[in-house]
Amino acid sequence: MSTTRAGTLEQEVGRGLLDLGVGVAAWVPGLGVTGCAEAYAAVAGRAAPPSFHEEVAVGCAHGAAITGMRSAVAMKTHGLLKAANAVSDAVFCGTTAAFVLVIADDPTGIQSDSVIAAGPVLDALELPWVASGPATIGCDLSRIVARSERLGLPAAIVIDAADASTPAVATDAEPVPPSPTYRRDPVRHLLVPALIRHQRAVLSARLAGTDPPPPPPLPRFPDGIPPRWRPALDRYAPLFRAFAARRSSFTAGDIGISSCYGFPPYDAIDVVTYMGGAIPLAIGAHLAGRTDAWAVTGDFSFISAGHLGLLEAVAREVPLRILLLANGQAETTGGQPVPSSLLDRVLDGYADAIVPLDDPLDEHACEHALKETVSRDELSVVVARFPPP
């Protein structure tokens, strides 16, 4: 690599990521972050709107990386704490293409409500990372992108926010090889209890540079499903038969009972992460070219965090398709009630996007609602309201 230009540290982060083939970028404004995003947008000729929550930003970037497009997300250390669940799941789930987190540390509290060091947080999350600065940013970016792609894991680069406006040593990136191609890998990408021990072993092997263990057989629906969950899953069956028949190129789901429909013979969900993660993941997949992507979420997950992804979809003008299972309770955690009034309050701002499905036990009604959704070229939320069991 040869020195060819001059700019500030944050400018060289933004330009360098684009040079290295990052096609989807997300960011939450902050000291040491905003300039990175502005530099990326100036060179790319397109501006990504800022995300309002770091967990959503991480989910979007992760969805793009899983489906084969290099991605990056930029935030302060405090934002990393807010996004920790999404980051941890990205580490366990892995990536296809490189996924880089740019963390702006503020060790002297220039513009922060508290002082937190990024390094111990990244170590606890088992995220490969490197500290960088104005003298080495070009080389460090190139190496961290290559490392992420080689390991199949997200990786982070930490800069000191105080150095954001410091002149940096700028370098041209070496020619970037094509990103790996996405293929469905439910054993790795469905973060569910039946597979988590294997996923833990795979992560440990990747970090240690050893061969991962052979994959276990996937549970098969319904025999491989715990008996206590089968009654709820039986109620979902007509809807998921119709949903599986309209198989998209990518469907993201939330951890919960519905994730079992990622198992054969349905194979209806491709990636499952934290509660509320389906919508950001599907947005990222859409931005990476999977324009038929779906998100499947439940009412509890949607209210707790998933609705934040809807704001991202609107801000980015992504015509996402969402299947929202409204059964009035948190099935996975013991049946705690989810008042329909709370769900309706959140959905009121998206009235034009709603596709009602008031009889999800009728397979023909399900087919009709899904067909209508696929015909629309705008944000669409199929709200499947299940009667009490």
N, C-alpha and C positions, 0 to 999 in steps of 0.2 A: 504494500500500500504506500502511496506517495502523498506528501502534503501538497494540497492544491488550492485551498481557500482558507479564509479566516472568518470567524464568527464567534459569538458567545457560546458558553457551554450549553445553554438550553437550545440555542439555534442548531448547534451541531447534533444534539440528541434527536431533534425532529427531522433534520435533513438526513442524518445517518440511518435512522429507522427506515425511511422511505427508500434510500439507496440499497438497503439490505432486503428489500422486497416485502416490507410490511404493508399489507393492503387494507387492513381494518384497524383503526385506532380509536380508543376511547380515553376520556380524561375527565377529571374533576378539578376545577380551578383551584389554584393555590400557588404560593410562593415556590418558584422553581419548576412549576408544572405548566403554567399558562403559556410561557414562551416556547416550550417544547411543542405544544399543540399548534400554536400559531405558525411556527416554522414548518412543521409537517404540512399544514394546510396550504401554506404559501407555495411550497414546491409541488405538492400534489395537485394543486388547482381545485381542491375541494375541501370544504370545512366540515368537520364533524361537530355537531353541537355538543356543549359540555353535558356530561351526565350529572344528575342531581344526587346520586348515591353511588358510592364506590363498589358496593356489592353488585349492583346492576352493571356498572362499567366492566368489572371483571368477568361477569357472566357473558356479556356481549363479545368481548375479546376471546374468551375461551370457546364460545360456540363457533367463531370463525376459525380458530386454530384447529379444533377437532375436525372440522370439515375440510381442512387442507389449505387454508390461506394464512400466511404469517400475520400475526397480530401483535398489538402492544396496548398497554393501558398505563396511564401516568396518574400519580396521586401522591399526596404527602404521607408521611408515616402514620399520622392519625387516621387517614383514610384506609390504610392497610389494616388497621385494627377493626374498622367497621366492616371491611370486606373479608375478614378472616375465614368465615365459613365457606364462602365461594372460593377463596384461594386454596384452602385445605382440600376441598373437593376437586379442584382443578389438578392439584398434585396427585391425588389418588386416582383420578380418572385418566390423567395424562392428556397428551395432545398428539396431533398428527403433524402439523406444521409448527414452527417456532412460535412461542407465546412469551413475550417479554413484558415484565412489570418494571416500569421506571418509577423509583421511589425517591422523592425529594425529602431528604432528612433536614431537620431544623434543630441541630443540637444546642444552639444558643437561644432558642425561643424568640427569634426575630419576629415571627408572625404566627404564633401558635398559642393555644390555650394551656398547653403543658409541654414538657420536654420529655420525649420518648425516643430511645435509640432504635433504629430500624433493624440492626443486625440481630439482636436476640429474638425479635419477633419472627424474622425470616428463618432463623435457625429452628425455632419451635415449630414452624409450619413445614420444616424440611424442604425448603425451597432453595435450590442452588442459586447463589448470588455472588456478585462482585461489587466492591466499592470502586468508584471511578471519579475522575476529576478532569479539569481542563487539559492537562498534559497528555492524557491517555484515552480520552473518550472514544475516539474513532476506533482504535484497536479493541477496546473493551466491548463496544457494541457488537463488533463483528464476531468476537469470540463468544459472547453470551447468546447471540442468535444461533450460532453453530452448536453451542452446547445444548441449548434447549431442544433443537431439532434432533441432535444425536441421541439424547436421553429419552426423547418423547415426553418431556416434562416442561412445565413453565419454569422460567428462570428470571431472576431480578437483577437490575443494575441500580445501585444506590448513588445518588449525587448529593452534595451538600447544597442546600438551597441558597446559602450565602454566596456560592460560586456561580449562581445562575447567569449573572451578567459579566462574568470574567471571560476575557478572550481565551479561546480554546485552540488546541492543535487539531486542525481539521484534515481528514484523510479521505481519499476516494476508496469506496468499498471494492473488494475483489468481485469479479463476476459471481453472481449468486446462482447456485444450482436450483433447479425446479423444486418446489416443495413436494413432499411425499403425497401420495393420493389417498384420500379418505376411503376407508372400507368399514363396514359395520362390524363392530367388535363388542357384542353385548357382555362378554365375560369381563372385559376391562371397563366398559363405559356405563354399565348399570350399577350404580353404587347402592346396593341393597344388602341386607344382612346375610343372605345366602352366599354372597360372593366376596364379602369384605375381607375375609381372612386371606383369600388368594390375592386380592388386590393389594393388601398390606405386604405380602411376600414379594409381589412383583415390584412394588415401589422400593422395598429394601434392596432387592437385587439390582435395580437400575442405578440407585444411588451408590451401591458398592462396586458397580462395574462387573457384575457376575451375571450368569445366565438366569433368566427368570424361570420359575417352576412351570411345568406343563399345565395348561388350563384344565379346570375341572369340567365335567359335563354340566350343561345348563339345566336348571330345574325345568320340568315340563308341566305345563298347565293342563289340568288342575292338580294332578297327583303330587307334584312337587311343592305345592302351596300349603302352608300351615292350616290345619282344619278350622281354626278360629276365624280365619279371614275369608273362607270360601263363601259363606252366605252373602257378604257384601259384594264379593267379586261376581257371584252369580247374577246379582241385580245389574251389574255393569255389562254383562255378556252381550245382550242385543246391541248395545251401542258400540262395543268394541268389535263385534263381528262386522258391523257396517263400516266402522272406522278402518279396520284392517283391509277391507275390500277396496278402499280408496288410498292405498299405501302411497305416501309421499316419499321423497328422497331423503327426508330427515325429519324426525319427530323427537322433541325433547320432553322429558317428564320430570315431575317432582318426586322426591322420596315419599312413599306412601303406598297404600294398597294398590292403587291403579298401576304402579310400576310393574306389577306382576304380569301385566299384559305385554311387557317387553319379551317375555319368554315364549318359546314355541308352544303351540302352533300359531299363535297370533303374531308374534314378532312385530308388534305395532308401535313400540317405543324404542328408540335407539340409544339415548343417553339419559341417565337419571342422576341428578345431583340434589342439592339441598332444597328444603321447602321454599318455594318461590323462585327457584332457579330456572324453571322451564322457559319462561317468556324471554329473559335475557339471552339464554342459550340459543333459542330459535331466532331471535333478532340477529345475533352474530352469524348464524348459519345463512340467513337470508342475505346479509351484507356480503357474505363470501360466495354468493351465487346460487344458493339453494332457495330459490324464490318460491318454492312450494312448501317451505318448512311449516310445521305445526308445533304448537306448544300445548301440552296437556297438563292441567293443574286442577286442584281441588279447592273448595271454597275456603277452607282454613288456610291453606298455603297461599292462596290468592290474596286474602285479606292481610295476612301477616307480612308478606313481602312481595308477592307476585305483582300486585297492582303498581308497584314502582316501575316494573318493566313496561307497563302500558304507557306510562309517561315517556319512556325512552322511545317506544315505537312511534308515538305521535311526534315527538321532537325530530326524529330521523325520517319521518314520513314513510315508515315501513308498513306495507299492507299485510301484516301478519295474520295468520289464522290461529285461533285459540279455542281449545275445547275446555270448558270449565264445568267440572262435575260438582253440582250443588246438591249435596245430600243432607245438609243441615247438621253435620257433626264431624268431629275429627276422628275418623275411623281408626287410624293407626295407634293413637295414643289413649284409647279408652272410651271414645264416643262422646267427648265433651261437646255440648251444643254450640252450633254456629248460627246465631240468629239471622234469619233471612233479611231482616231490616238493615243489618250492618252491610251485608253483601250488596243490597240494593242501593245503599247510600254511596258505596264506592262506584257502582256501575252507572249511577245516574249521569255522570259526566260523559258517558260513552254510549248514550242512547242510540245514536245512529249506527253504532257498530254491532249492536246486539242482534243475534239470530236466535229466537226463542225455540227451545225444545222442551215442551211441557210434558211429553210422554216418552221419556227415554227408555221405557220398558218395551215400547213398540218398535221393532226393528225397521219397519217401513217409515215411521216418523223420523227415526234417526237418519235413514238414508236421504230423506227429503231435506232435512236441515243441513247435512253435510254437503249435499249437491248444491244447495243454494249458496253455501259459504264458498265453495270452490269457484263458483261462477262470478263472485264479486272480486273486484280489483281494489280493495280497500281493507283497512283494519276491520277484522270480523271476530266476534266472540260468540261462539255457540254456548249458550247457557242451558245446560241439561239439568232440569230441576227434578230430582227424584222424590217420590212420595215417601213418607215415613215408613220404615220397615215394619 
